[in-house]
Amino acid sequence: MTAAENVCYTLINVPMDSEPPSEMSLKNDLEKGDVKLKTEALKKVIIMILNGEKLPGLLMTIIRFVLPLQDHTIKKLLLVFWEIVPKTTPDGRLLQEMILVCDAYRKDLQHPNEFIRGSTLRFLCKLKEAELLEPLMPAIRACLEHRHSYVRRNAVLAIYTIYRNFEHLIPDAPELIHDFLVNEKDASCKRNAFMMLIHADQDRALDYLSTCIDQVQTFGDILQLVIVELIYKVCHANPSERARFIRCIYNLLQSSSPAVKYEAAGTLVTLSSAPTAIKAAAQCYIDLIIKESDNNVKLIVLDRLIELKEHPSHERVLQDLVMDILRVLSTPDLEVRKKTLQLALDLVSSRNVEELVIVLKKEVIKTNNVTEHEDTDKYRQLLVRTLHSCSVRFPDMAANVIPVLMEFLSDNNEAAAADVLEFVREAIQRFDNLRPLIVEKMLEVFHAIKSVKIYRGALWILGEYCSTKEDIQSVMTEVRRSLGEIPIVESEIKKEAGELKPEEEVSVGPAQKLVTEMGTYATQSALSSSRPAKKEEDRPPLRGFLLDGDFFVAASLATTLTKIALRYVSLVQEKKKQNSFNAEAMLLMATILHLGKSSLPKKPITDDDVDRISLCLKVLSECSPLMNDIFNKECRQSLSHMLSAKLEEEKLSQKKESEKRNVTIQPDDPISFMQLTAKNEMSSKEDQFQLSLLAAMGNTQRKEAADPLASKLNKVTQLTGFSDPVYAEAYVHVNQYDIVLDVLVVNQTSDTLQNCTLELATLGDLKLVEKPSPLTLAPHDFANIKANVKVASTENGIIFGNVVYDVSGAASDRNCVVLSDIHIDIMDYIQPASCTDAEFRQMWAEFEWENKVTVNTNIIDLNEYLQHILKSTNMKCLTPEKALSGYCGFMAANLYARSIFGEDALANVSIEKPIHLGPEAPVTGHIRIRAKSQGMALSLGDKINLSQKKSSL
């Protein structure tokens, strides 16, 4: 059935229950049936031949009874039939019957119907027999002058393939096509003809282009794309031609087709590094991003802009285009906006920071009015962080930014408000001249703050930075306003009793009971519990937080009141005023303590908060100078230390980034002179087409691999033993979502192995795309089999299987060699990434899968162990280097990574050095891994377990 020596192009599935038709019945249908029956019979014949049947007896029947028919469907099916049917005898000579077929096709090439002519020409592109093509050459040439473009463009393709395969049949093809191109008007015909000239005779293509270089803009986009490709290839091979064609590329940047503009911009950047060229290309990219509606296109083009920025000499040009880049923010997609803001922030300089800040402020104000889009809050956060970075790098901008941002402290979205608060805290500490402005603005929005976390932060800032008598009194007023009527417990009980008086006629019992039980109204029946809901809306914010049982804010308030009271005492000389202010602060703390101990709040006050408030009361009653120093000086110093450490870390990372981007030239580097460089030594520019082809095939080498061949050998896995009849080894190539297994199979016996098949199965989230086809291996012969596996998520996968084969001439069953398992390494999908502390904590709380790995290693140094884990898991350490420096016998660090599928992986390393076991004792502790999916958490844990111990070299 199957012929091992014939290549099988297509497999068409035939249902198992349907019996294959016999040759006789097919012959009968082809001879005597009507057109419909003949069509069905011809389809069956094609399927059988594709599946390996020979059917030589039907050849003459088809020539006699089917070939003369004029039905278009049958003609199309015959083209497929003649493509796949064996055309030669076993000794390689052409079958006699093929002369009749050749004559039929000569008639079809002169057929009045353009579809038949065109499809026949397409079929001729696939013929590999020169003897069949030779008689058809005059007819093919004549088709170049046909009235219909479909025929002409297929005639060009036919001439090109024949010239490429059998040049002697049409030696003057380039000249013929050049003449055709000069007179042709149709865009698709011109494109095919020009493409042929590029590959067959580049000089003629250049000659043609030179004659019409000024009309290039008027050509169709398909022809323009081919012209861009030609210019790139010519200028890459022969740099002296650049000046001749660069104007043409500039003109193509104005093309109406987005694809042409994109390719022309990419080509222009590789051909010239002049500022005008870079600016034109960047401008073109920005226009494409704004005009294209597809977000994927926007992201791809944005990546090209980011690549441009990486080049030090191009960065200056792009800095002038920052305002144009910000036009991209009109796109609603968050990912596009994120990349755009990051790019703008990288390019910002003292020349354009003012304009950038104005645009970002407008964007922030816009987000205030839009509530329906789910990404608005995240976008606002991004804008706040960008403005924060701008203000830190350019302090003059802070005064413009802060008033706008402080409006968002009262925002419902806590994350955005927290970012604003962090920014305000840094600004008020760094910029002394802005302190009055910030305090004034903070007092304005204080009452409107809705989130308890933001409220605490605002209290701290006011307590720390209110330095004038008026400000301190304003803070006290705001606190009193936010707390409502005091003492709280009594006023709440009175309120409860007062509000329920009108209801007493309806339900006297519950009302009386409610008052005597001191406000346990929250657990009452529907009649009375509907009242507090209304009442809660009217409560001042701080009072609401306390009644909800959140007393941590009360501890913060106590600290703030203590700070401002101690400062007030030092500012005001009158004893009466001093005592009055202190007494008011102490009254507020006392009433909060009373409330905490009562049964009014939903949760009682914790012991920690009681201790804190009691301590503040004691400090105020004694007013000792030592306490004054601790409260009013030490706190601010702690913040100052933290901010300076953070700034130092940022500067360090920026320095590393700039060092990475600086082009370093060694003193002994060779100097390349363009005029003296041979054509094949043009290493100054990489061939973009070659690179993109390699990338598409997944053959791009990682930058860190010093020797690609050495790294390839590391990935070879032995699948069978050396003494097995069939030896197999596999090279596992991971290319993002695909895994390609290149398996080498060696026949180590002296027998011919027939139907030698590689059977594979997978475990985990892997899927085998296709079954490898069977082979026949001669004695001591070898062959390569490729298998593709698709990957759907980040977890350890296993590929296992066996090799089965028949021994030629043996009567026994099929032989089988079981292969070793291939373990797919999770590290190929994990890439280091970074996130903020707040995001890390949020993910840590959300992720449900945790894997706790016990440290079991022979490494004795804490820092060395951490570096070893980072290297073996591809994760990034989020804990700053400064926090890890020094030695104290224990270490805690947060790690983060993201997979290429967008899955996050978090890890917390908690390790210590058991000193009591001596200096040579290994590190102990735990690593906790958290992930959204179980597979990720388990796989990462396995990886850490496998690589914990340091291998001795």
Secondary structure, 3 states (H helix, E strand, C coil): CCCCCCCCCCCCCCCCCCCCCCHHHHHHHHHHCCHHHHHHHHHHHHHHHHCCCCCCCHHHHHHHHCCCCCCHHHHHHHHHHHHHCCCECCCCCECCCHHHHHHHHHHHCCCCCHHHHHHHHHHHCCCCCHHHHHHHHHHHHHHCCCCCHHHHHHHHHHHHHHHHHCHHHCCCHHHHHHHHHHHCCCHHHHHHHHHHHHHHCHHHHHHHHHHCHHHHHHCCHHHHHHHHHHHHHHHHHCHHHHHHHHHHHHHHCCCCCHHHHHHHHHHHHHHCCCHHHHHHHHHHHHHHHHHCCCHHHHHHHHHHHHHHHHCHHHHHHHHCCHHHHHHHHHCCCHHHHHHHHHHHHHHCCCCCHHHHHHHHHHHHHHHHHCCCCCCHHHHHHHHHHHHHHHHHHCHHHHHHHHHHHHHHHHCCCHHHHHHHHHHHHHHHHHCHHHHHHHHHHHHHHHHHCCCHHHHHHHHHHHHHHCCCHHHHHHHHHHHHHHHCCCCHHHHHHHHHHHHHHHHCCCCHHHHHHHHHCCCCHHHCCHHHHHHHHHHHHHCCHHHHHHHCCCCHHHHHHHHHHHHHHHHHHHHCCCHHHHHHHHHHHHHHHHHHHHHHHCCCCCCCCCHHHHHHHHHHHHHHHHCCHHHHHHHHHHHHHHHHHHHHHHHHHHHHHHHHHHHHHCCCCCCCCCCCCHHHCCHHHCCCCCCHHHHHHHHHHCCCCCCCCCCHHHHHHHCEEECCCCCCCEEEEEEEEEECCEEEEEEEEEECCCCCEEEEEEEEEEECCEEECCCCCCEEECCCCEEEEEEEEEECCCCCEEEEEEEEEEECCCCCCCEEEECCCEEECHHHCEEECCCCHHHHHHHHHHCCEEEEEECCCCCCCHHHHHHHHHHHHCCEECCCHHHHCCCCCEEEEEEEEEECCCCEEEEEEEEECCHHHCCCCCCEEEEEEEECCHHHHHHHHHHHHHHCCCCCC
